[in-house]
Every structure is written in C-alpha cells, then in structure tokens.
C-alpha cells in the first residue's frame, strides 16, 4: 500500500508523527539488568579498563617475582592465585559482555529505524520544497512573458 504524499508543508505536519528519541525509548524499555549489562560492557570495553588490567597484572607479577620471599603471596612462576582470579573474571565478564553487546545491537536497531523515519520525513519535505520552487519558476516565467508582451505593445 502506497503512502499518501502530502502536497503542502501544512499537510505534512498534520500527517507526520513526532520525531522520537531512540535513546530515551531504549532506556524506558530496559530493565535494571539491561542497564547493568550495558554499564559493565561499556566500562570493560574501555581503554581505562584495559590499562587497569595491565597495571594490576604488572604489579601482581612484579610483586610476586621481585619482592622478598617472605612477603610474596602468589609464588612465581605459577601465579596460581592470579590465574584463578583472572579466569573467574573472564568467566563472569564474557557472558555479561555478550548480553551487553546484544542490547547494544537492539539499541542500534532502534536508532537505525528512527534515522530512517527522519530521512523519509526530510525527503518528503524536500519534495514539497522542490515542487514549490518549480511552481515559482513557472509563475516567474509567465510573469516574464507578460512583461515582454507589455513591453512590445508599449513600443508599437
């Protein structure tokens, strides 16, 4: 079914739905778990988190390799406690990141749909403006022809 195309801006404004904010719409739909998953996904995927993990690893391995043996708590070269904590973090964060990425994908779909709707509205407005300009050109051409006729009749 073809959508009725308005012929004036007034008709367009009456016919169109208001522009929606996809971010607000997504926030309204989301649960607290969704917000938590997105929060963690955004933080874990940041350079700050990466640097935190690198610093934590360097300090941990450095301390347990270079500190006096009496104060080492995770002896090298095995670093079993470090491996255990790292694996637990990975096991917990991996599914949570995947949930967050799925939610981000849904949010992107909502944004894409809103962008498409905005583009359709803009295209309709541009079409109306172009029609208006064509009408003005036609009328100006008619006025120009009338003026030329008047000038010819005055010169005779």
BAROTOR-356562 format. One record per atom (N, C-alpha, C, O): residue in three letters; x, y, z. Coordinates in steps of 0.001 Angstrom, whole numbers, padded with zeros to 6 digits, always signed. Layout:
! BAROTOR-356562
AlaXYZ ...
//
This chain:
! BAROTOR-356562
Unk+000837-001178+000000 Unk+000000+000000+000000 Unk+000882+001241+000000 Unk+001778+001377+000833 Unk+000631+002117-000911 Unk+001439+003327-001067 Unk+000960+004403-000096 Unk-000242+004603+000080 Unk+001895+005081+000522 Unk+001577+006143+001463 Unk+001189+007405+000693 Unk+001791+007735-000329 Unk+000170+008105+001205 Unk-000266+009351+000578 Unk+000806+010410+000791 Unk+001198+010676+001927 Unk+001281+011014-000286 Unk+002299+012057-000188 Unk+001614+013408-000083 Unk+000809+013762-000944 Unk+001919+014157+000949 Unk+001316+015479+001121 Unk+001798+016445+000040 Unk+002882+016274-000517 Unk+001002+017436-000244 Unk+001345+018431-001262 Unk+001729+019774-000655 Unk+002157+020675-001375 Unk+001582+019919+000645 Unk+001989+021170+001291 Unk+002650+020845+002620 Unk+002492+019753+003166 Unk+003395+021820+003126 Unk+004047+021610+004425 Unk+003020+021452+005532 Unk+003237+020690+006475 Unk+001919+022154+005432 Unk+000864+022048+006446 Unk+000311+020622+006484 Unk+000121+020051+007559 Unk+000056+020056+005313 Unk-000421+018670+005258 Unk+000625+017715+005818 Unk+000296+016749+006506 Unk+001872+017995+005519 Unk+002954+017152+006017 Unk+002997+017179+007540 Unk+003130+016133+008176 Unk+002886+018365+008128 Unk+002937+018491+009589 Unk+001749+017791+010243 Unk+001889+017215+011322 Unk+000582+017835+009599 Unk-000602+017170+010152 Unk-000467+015652+010068 Unk-000943+014933+010947 Unk+000172+015171+009026 Unk+000242+013747+008748 Unk+001365+013044+009509 Unk+001254+011853+009800 Unk+002416+013740+009827 Unk+003597+013081+010385 Unk+003493+012858+011886 Unk+002824+013593+012612 Unk+004188+011807+012318 Unk+004307+011529+013742 Unk+005498+012324+014278 Unk+006399+012676+013517 Unk+005507+012604+015565 Unk+006628+013378+016117 Unk+007933+012583+016050 Unk+007929+011352+016056 Unk+009037+013306+015987 Unk+010352+012664+015978 Unk+010577+012071+017362 Unk+010312+012709+018380 Unk+011069+010841+017377 Unk+011267+010171+018665 Unk+012750+010071+018992 Unk+013607+010034+018108 Unk+013016+010029+020269 Unk+014388+009907+020746 Unk+014672+008430+021017 Unk+014173+007884+022001 Unk+015467+007770+020162 Unk+015693+006331+020345 Unk+016408+005994+021655 Unk+016171+004928+022223 Unk+017265+006870+022138 Unk+017965+006601+023405 Unk+016978+006579+024564 Unk+017042+005708+025432 Unk+016060+007550+024570 Unk+015049+007610+025631 Unk+014134+006388+025547 Unk+013788+005785+026563 Unk+013751+006037+024332 Unk+012877+004879+024114 Unk+013544+003600+024614 Unk+012894+002768+025246 Unk+014817+003443+024337 Unk+015539+002246+024768 Unk+015658+002209+026289 Unk+015490+001156+026904 Unk+015948+003364+026897 Unk+016068+003420+028360 Unk+014752+003071+029041 Unk+014743+002420+030086 Unk+013626+003509+028444 Unk+012318+003217+029020 Unk+012021+001721+029006 Unk+011421+001193+029942 Unk+012440+001049+027950 Unk+012160-000383+027794 Unk+013057-001258+028657 Unk+012647-002345+029064 Unk+014267-000806+028942 Unk+015268-001648+029591 Unk+014983-001917+031059 Unk+014392-001098+031761 Unk+015420-003089+031500 Unk+015314-003461+032907 Unk+016589-003020+033625 Unk+017534-002546+032995 Unk+016604-003178+034934 Unk+017816-002812+035675 Unk+018965-003733+035270 Unk+020121-003310+035253 Unk+018655-004993+034943 Unk+019686-005928+034481 Unk+020273-005497+033149 Unk+021478-005603+032923 Unk+019396-005004+032258 Unk+019877-004492+030968 Unk+020812-003316+031178 Unk+021875-003236+030562 Unk+020407-002401+032058 Unk+021246-001226+032317 Unk+022588-001630+032938 Unk+023625-001052+032614 Unk+022561-002628+033836 Unk+023800-003113+034450 Unk+024711-003740+033397 Unk+025910-003467+033366 Unk+024138-004580+032538 Unk+024937-005235+031483 Unk+025552-004194+030553 Unk+026721-004310+030184 Unk+024778-003177+030172 Unk+025320-002119+029302 Unk+026404-001323+030010 Unk+027426-000992+029409 Unk+026187-001016+031282 Unk+027173-000263+032062 Unk+028498-001020+032101 Unk+029557-000449+031839 Unk+028429-002316+032430 Unk+029655-003114+032536 Unk+030309-003279+031165 Unk+031529-003178+031041 Unk+029489-003536+030124 Unk+030036-003699+028772 Unk+030779-002442+028328 Unk+031856-002522+027736 Unk+030195-001286+028619 Unk+030842-000033+028222 Unk+032133+000191+028990 Unk+033103+000696+028425 Unk+032164-000174+030267 Unk+033371+000052+031071 Unk+034465-000954+030725 Unk+035636-000590+030609 Unk+034080-002228+030561 Unk+035071-003263+030260 Unk+035668-003031+028870 Unk+036824-003375+028624 Unk+034895-002459+027982 Unk+035384-002194+026636 Unk+036122-000878+026505 Unk+036284-000372+025394 Unk+036571-000314+027612 Unk+037250+000985+027555 Unk+038756+000815+027721 Unk+039227-000207+028221 Unk+039493+001820+027298 Unk+040950+001804+027449 Unk+041335+001879+028929 Unk+042372+001353+029334 Unk+040501+002533+029725 Unk+040793+002622+031158 Unk+040791+001233+031808 Unk+041652+000917+032629 Unk+039810+000413+031428 Unk+039764-000940+031983 Unk+040970-001749+031519 Unk+041579-002472+032307 Unk+041308-001628+030260 Unk+042482-002324+029723 Unk+043732-001934+030513 Unk+044505-002798+030927 Unk+043925-000629+030718 Unk+045102-000168+031467 Unk+045069-000655+032912 Unk+046108-000993+033477 Unk+043888-000691+033507 Unk+043749-001196+034874 Unk+044199-002654+034956 Unk+044918-003029+035882 Unk+043781-003474+033998 Unk+044168-004889+033973 Unk+045681-005026+033755 Unk+046328-005845+034407 Unk+046239-004236+032853 Unk+047682-004306+032596 Unk+048459-003897+033846 Unk+049415-004571+034230 Unk+048057-002811+034473 Unk+048756-002347+035688 Unk+048627-003385+036800 Unk+049604-003705+037475 Unk+047406-003910+036985 Unk+047173-004937+038007 Unk+048067-006149+037758 Unk+048656-006685+038697 Unk+048171-006581+036516 Unk+048985-007751+036165 Unk+050468-007473+036408 Unk+051170-008299+036990 Unk+050940-006313+035963 Unk+052361-005969+036138 Unk+052709-005871+037627 Unk+053739-006385+038062 Unk+051855-005214+038397 Unk+052120-005075+039841 Unk+052084-006444+040517 Unk+052963-006766+041316 Unk+051069-007249+040197 Unk+050921-008576+040805 Unk+052142-009451+040506 Unk+052756-010013+041413 Unk+052476-009553+039232 Unk+053594-010429+038842 Unk+054927-009837+039332 Unk+055817-010565+039770 Unk+055045-008511+039250 Unk+056270-007866+039750 Unk+056456-008096+041235 Unk+057548-008451+041679 Unk+055400-007898+042006 Unk+055482-008083+043462 Unk+055852-009524+043792 Unk+056730-009781+044616 Unk+055165-010461+043134 Unk+055374-011877+043465 Unk+056633-012470+042826 Unk+056969-013630+043066 Unk+057321-011674+042018 Unk+058591-012119+041441 Unk+059779-011431+042104 Unk+060826-012049+042297 Unk+059621-010152+042452 Unk+060760-009356+042898 Unk+060768-009047+044400 Unk+061819-008723+044954 Unk+059622-009142+045056 Unk+059562-008824+046495 Unk+060293-009915+047284 Unk+060514-011021+046791 Unk+060665-009565+048539 Unk+061292-010605+049374 Unk+060362-011823+049503 Unk+059142-011672+049570 Unk+060944-013021+049538 Unk+060142-014251+049555 Unk+059153-014284+050715 Unk+058098-014908+050597 Unk+059455-013655+051790 Unk+058577-013691+052967 Unk+057250-012952+052722 Unk+056242-013284+053347 Unk+057235-011958+051824 Unk+056007-011182+051598 Unk+055291-011548+050296 Unk+054250-010973+049979 Unk+055837-012489+049553 Unk+055168-012940+048337 Unk+053962-013801+048732 Unk+054066-014663+049605 Unk+052830-013560+048087 Unk+051624-014326+048418 Unk+051159-015231+047274 Unk+050253-016045+047456 Unk+051768-015094+046113 Unk+051419-015929+044949 Unk+052722-016255+044223 Unk+053091-015576+043266 Unk+053417-017297+044682 Unk+054777-017548+044218 Unk+054888-017766+042711 Unk+054034-018393+042084 Unk+055991-017215+042144 Unk+056266-017412+040728 Unk+056895-018796+040571 Unk+057361-019348+041568 Unk+056931-019360+039429 Unk+056423-018882+038156 Unk+054954-019260+037921 Unk+054405-018942+036867 Unk+054316-019925+038876 Unk+052952-020434+038636 Unk+051885-019346+038720 Unk+050976-019308+037891 Unk+051985-018471+039703 Unk+050987-017411+039926 Unk+049570-017986+039912 Unk+048695-017485+039206 Unk+049357-019039+040697 Unk+048063-019738+040677 Unk+046907-018845+041107 Unk+045834-018901+040505 Unk+047098-018037+042118 Unk+046016-017150+042577 Unk+045675-016122+041501 Unk+044503-015836+041256 Unk+046706-015568+040860 Unk+046465-014603+039772 Unk+045698-015262+038629 Unk+044756-014673+038099 Unk+046092-016480+038242 Unk+045396-017211+037183 Unk+043952-017499+037575 Unk+043046-017364+036752 Unk+043732-017895+038831 Unk+042381-018198+039297 Unk+041495-016951+039235 Unk+040379-017005+038718 Unk+041989-015842+039758 Unk+041200-014589+039751 Unk+040950-014132+038317 Unk+039843-013708+037984 Unk+041962-014215+037477 Unk+041804-013819+036067 Unk+040751-014676+035376 Unk+039922-014159+034627 Unk+040778-015982+035622 Unk+039801-016872+034990 Unk+038390-016615+035498 Unk+037440-016637+034715 Unk+038241-016375+036780 Unk+036911-016076+037322 Unk+036373-014796+036690 Unk+035208-014736+036298 Unk+037218-013776+036591 Unk+036786-012526+035937 Unk+036365-012777+034497 Unk+035342-012256+034054 Unk+037131-013558+033769 Unk+036789-013865+032377 Unk+035478-014629+032288 Unk+034641-014323+031439 Unk+035290-015618+033152 Unk+034073-016433+033118 Unk+032851-015581+033434 Unk+031789-015788+032847 Unk+032981-014639+034341 Unk+031855-013778+034707 Unk+031615-012706+033647 Unk+030471-012435+033282 Unk+032686-012102+033158 Unk+032539-010971+032238 Unk+032151-011378+030816 Unk+031422-010639+030155 Unk+032610-012514+030334 Unk+032326-012895+028944 Unk+030833-012963+028643 Unk+030387-012311+027698 Unk+030031-013726+029407 Unk+028591-013748+029090 Unk+027938-012386+029297 Unk+027027-012009+028561 Unk+028405-011657+030297 Unk+027834-010339+030562 Unk+028129-009380+029414 Unk+027269-008584+029035 Unk+029315-009447+028869 Unk+029668-008609+027718 Unk+028824-009001+026508 Unk+028379-008135+025754 Unk+028603-010292+026321 Unk+027785-010743+025191 Unk+026351-010243+025338 Unk+025739-009841+024348 Unk+025809-010261+026544 Unk+024460-009721+026791 Unk+024462-008231+026478 Unk+023554-007736+025809 Unk+025465-007519+026950 Unk+025564-006082+026683 Unk+025664-005782+025200 Unk+025055-004826+024720 Unk+026422-006586+024466 Unk+026546-006373+023024 Unk+025223-006645+022309 Unk+024884-005954+021348 Unk+024483-007641+022768 Unk+023159-007906+022200 Unk+022241-006711+022440 Unk+021506-006296+021544 Unk+022285-006169+023639 Unk+021466-004995+023957 Unk+021891-003789+023132 Unk+021044-003022+022674 Unk+023193-003615+022940 Unk+023669-002519+022108 Unk+023201-002694+020668 Unk+022887-001714+019993 Unk+023153-003940+020194 Unk+022635-004215+018859 Unk+021166-003823+018740 Unk+020754-003242+017736 Unk+020375-004141+019770 Unk+018959-003762+019762 Unk+018818-002247+019778 Unk+017961-001689+019092 Unk+019659-001584+020563 Unk+019630-000122+020619 Unk+019991+000466+019252 Unk+019389+001448+018819 Unk+020958-000125+018585 Unk+021338+000339+017244 Unk+020196+000156+016250 Unk+019995+000998+015376 Unk+019442-000947+016380 Unk+018291-001163+015503 Unk+017240-000070+015700 Unk+016660+000421+014732 Unk+017000+000307+016953 Unk+016034+001369+017245 Unk+016518+002688+016650 Unk+015732+003430+016061 Unk+017814+002983+016803 Unk+018385+004208+016227 Unk+018275+004212+014707 Unk+017943+005229+014099 Unk+018559+003056+014102 Unk+018500+002954+012644 Unk+017089+003202+012149 Unk+016896+003892+011148 Unk+016105+002651+012832 Unk+014707+002847+012446 Unk+014325+004318+012575 Unk+013653+004869+011703 Unk+014756+004953+013664 Unk+014458+006379+013862 Unk+015152+007225+012793 Unk+014569+008186+012290 Unk+016388+006877+012444 Unk+017103+007597+011380 Unk+016375+007456+010050 Unk+016254+008422+009296 Unk+015895+006258+009766 Unk+015165+006026+008518 Unk+013900+006882+008475 Unk+013600+007515+007463 Unk+013161+006892+009593 Unk+011933+007693+009641 Unk+012239+009176+009438 Unk+011502+009876+008743 Unk+013317+009650+010040 Unk+013717+011048+009879 Unk+014091+011329+008422 Unk+013742+012377+007879 Unk+014796+010396+007795 Unk+015176+010579+006393 Unk+013961+010596+005476 Unk+013919+011367+004517 Unk+012973+009755+005761 Unk+011749+009748+004953 Unk+011040+011090+005085 Unk+010576+011655+004094 Unk+010958+011598+006319 Unk+010310+012899+006549 Unk+011065+014011+005809 Unk+010452+014877+005184 Unk+012368+013979+005883 Unk+013174+015006+005204 Unk+012980+014916+003696 Unk+012884+015940+003019 Unk+012921+013700+003168 Unk+012721+013528+001730 Unk+011362+014105+001300 Unk+011258+014750+000257 Unk+010336+013869+002108 Unk+009013+014418+001788 Unk+009046+015947+001792 Unk+008477+016593+000912 Unk+009713+016508+002783 Unk+009816+017967+002863 Unk+010586+018522+001667 Unk+010201+019543+001097 Unk+011656+017862+001292 Unk+012450+018312+000143 Unk+011613+018246-001132 Unk+011676+019143-001973 Unk+010833+017179-001266 Unk+009976+017044-002445 Unk+008966+018193-002516 Unk+008727+018749-003588 Unk+008386+018538-001389 Unk+007426+019656-001346 Unk+008112+020962-001714 Unk+007571+021758-002481 Unk+009309+021182-001164 Unk+010049+022416-001458 Unk+010398+022483-002947 Unk+010274+023540-003567 Unk+010832+021361-003518 Unk+011156+021342-004943 Unk+009920+021616-005801 Unk+010005+022327-006803 Unk+008774+021056-005412 Unk+007530+021341-006139 Unk+007186+022821-006051 Unk+006763+023436-007030 Unk+007373+023375-004872 Unk+007095+024794-004668 Unk+008012+025647-005561 Unk+007559+026605-006187 Unk+009281+025296-005611 Unk+010228+026041-006445 Unk+009877+025917-007930 Unk+009974+026889-008679 Unk+009471+024725-008344 Unk+009049+024549-009737 Unk+007850+025440-010058 Unk+007800+026070-011114 Unk+006891+025485-009141 Unk+005718+026351-009339 Unk+006135+027821-009418 Unk+005630+028571-010253 Unk+007050+028223-008554 Unk+007527+029613-008592 Unk+008223+029905-009921 Unk+008016+030967-010508 Unk+009042+028974-010394 Unk+009727+029173-011683 Unk+008719+029312-012817 Unk+008871+030168-013689 Unk+007686+028465-012801 Unk+006658+028538-013836 Unk+005947+029891-013800 Unk+005731+030521-014835 Unk+005589+030321-012597 Unk+004898+031603-012452 Unk+005803+032765-012849 Unk+005340+033727-013462 Unk+007084+032686-012507 Unk+008020+033747-012893 Unk+008183+033787-014413 Unk+008300+034862-015002 Unk+008190+032624-015037 Unk+008283+032565-016497 Unk+007045+033200-017133 Unk+007148+033913-018131 Unk+005876+032934-016546 Unk+004632+033545-017047 Unk+004675+035069-016882 Unk+004263+035804-017779 Unk+005169+035531-015748 Unk+005277+036968-015494 Unk+006259+037591-016482 Unk+006018+038676-017011 Unk+007345+036906-016720 Unk+008352+037388-017664 Unk+007743+037512-019066 Unk+007976+038506-019754 Unk+006983+036533-019481 Unk+006339+036574-020795 Unk+005312+037712-020869 Unk+005204+038391-021891 Unk+004565+037913-019786 Unk+003591+039018-019755 Unk+004296+040364-019847 Unk+003844+041265-020553 Unk+005410+040494-019127 Unk+006164+041746-019174 Unk+006719+041993-020581 Unk+006709+043123-021068 Unk+007199+040939-021220 Unk+007709+041084-022586 Unk+006588+041505-023543 Unk+006808+042334-024425 Unk+005395+040941-023374 Unk+004243+041325-024202 Unk+003885+042784-023968 Unk+003595+043524-024908 Unk+003911+043190-022695 Unk+003591+044583-022374 Unk+004618+045539-022990 Unk+004266+046599-023508 Unk+005879+045148-022922 Unk+006928+045993-023493 Unk+006771+046093-025011 Unk+006955+047169-025579 Unk+006441+045008-025657 Unk+006236+045016-027109 Unk+005024+045863-027497 Unk+005043+046588-028492 Unk+003979+045753-026688 Unk+002770+046515-027011 Unk+003001+048010-026750 Unk+002429+048849-027446 Unk+003822+048346-025767 Unk+004137+049763-025488 Unk+005047+050351-026556 Unk+004961+051540-026860 Unk+005908+049534-027119 Unk+006838+050043-028119 Unk+006184+050203-029501 Unk+006724+050895-030364 Unk+005056+049583-029706 Unk+004382+049685-031005 Unk+003578+050924-031100 Unk+002944+051171-032126 
//
